[in-house]
Amino acid sequence: MNLYEAGVVILYTIMTIDGVIDEEEPKEIARFLLNFGFDFGEGKKSDLPSLVMEIGMLGALDKQSLMKRWKKAVSVFAQNSSEKECEKMALYALDMICADRIILPEEEELFDNLGKAWNIDTDTLISNCKDEFNKGGLS
């Protein structure tokens, strides 16, 4: 698994853990990855249709297989990215989690695992997100 594939798996898993997939979400993930700012691997075709297709192929995996790939992806991303790149990816993942203004336990657990692997204080980030909800923000 290369960095590009790791990014796809991480964001796809975050996107689907709540069981609701908006048809625009894969495109949003693809756009984010295309604009991320570093090379996702030699030979990878970095265009929107290719990214959307790759994201779609993950849908064929059962939950256990997807979670196994998730763990590997989190590790690969940590090993091949800077602290700033991990933080950028984590903040985008948080935006995805908070987008529907509901943070499910499964989403929080995934995000917490991401934070532990990347040494990011996810508790504070989740708490800030919930505070914004209570203030009427993040709509």
N, C-alpha and C positions, 0 to 999 in steps of 0.2 A: 504494500500500500504506500503510495506517495502522498505528499502534502495535499495535493489537489483532491485526491480521493478521500483523504481524512477529513478535509473541510466539508465535502459533500455529505459524508456519513454523519458527522457531528450535527450539522444543521438539519439534515433530513430527520434524524432521530428526535431532535428537539421539536421539529415541526409536527411529527406524527404521534408523539407520546400521548397527546390529549384525545386521540381518536377522531379528531376533526381535521380534515384537510381541505382548505380553501383552494380552488383551482389556481389562484394567483400566487400562492405561497412558493411552489417550486420555482416559478419565474423570479420571484423576489430573491430567493436563495441564489439562483444562478447569477442574477445581476450583482448581488453582493460579492460573490466569489470572483466574478470577472473584474470587478473594480477593487479587489482587495489590496493590490499593490505589490505582489511578488509572484514569482514564477511558480506555477503549480505542477511543473514537471515536463520533461522533454517529451515531445511527441504528442502531447495532449492538445486536442483541438479545443481551443478556448472560445467557443461561441455559444450563444444562448441556446439554440436548439440541441446542441450536443450535451450541454449541462443539464437541460431539462430531461433529456432522454436518460442520462445516467442516474439522475435523481429518481426517475420513474422505475428504473430497474430495481432499485432498492425495495420497492413496494412488493416484490415477489418473495422477499425473505420473511420467514416466521419471526416472531418476537425474540425468541432465544438466539437465533442466528444474527438478528439485527443488533441485539445487545452485545454479543460477542464482538461484532465489527465495531460497535461504538467504543468499547474499551480499547481496542487496538488503535482506532482512529485518534482517540484522545491522547494516547501515548505517542503515536507517530507525530501528531501535531506539536506536542510539547517538545519532543526531541529535535524537531526541525524548524522551529520558529523562535523568534525572539520573545522576550517578555511582553513587549508592546504589541506584537502580533497576536499573542494569546489573549491579551486583554481586549484587543479590538474584536476578536472572534467571540469572546465571552460576552461582551456588551451587546453585540448583535444577537447572540442567542437569547440574552435577557430581553431584548426588544421583542423577539418572537414570542417568548413566554408571556410577556406582559400585554401583548397586543389585544387580547380579548378581555383584558381586565379581570381575569380569573387565573389564579396560580394554583394548579392542581398539585397534590403531594408528589405525584410521579414527575412532574416538571421540576419541582423544587429539588427532588432527590437527584435527578440528572444534572441539574445545574450545580448542586453541591459537589457531586463527584467530579465535575469539570473543574471546579474551583480547587478542590484538594489536589488534583493532578497537576494543575497549573499554578498553584500557590496564589490563588486569588480569593479575597474575602467575599465570598458569595452571600454570606449571611447579611452583611451590610447592604449589598446591592439589592437583594430581594426585599429587605426591610424598607429601603428607600422607595422601591417600586410600589410596595403596599401603601406606604405613606402618601405617595402621589395619588393612588386610587382614592384614598380617604379624603384628599383635598379636592378631588374632582379632576385631577390631571391625567395624563397619559391616555387620552381618549383617541 
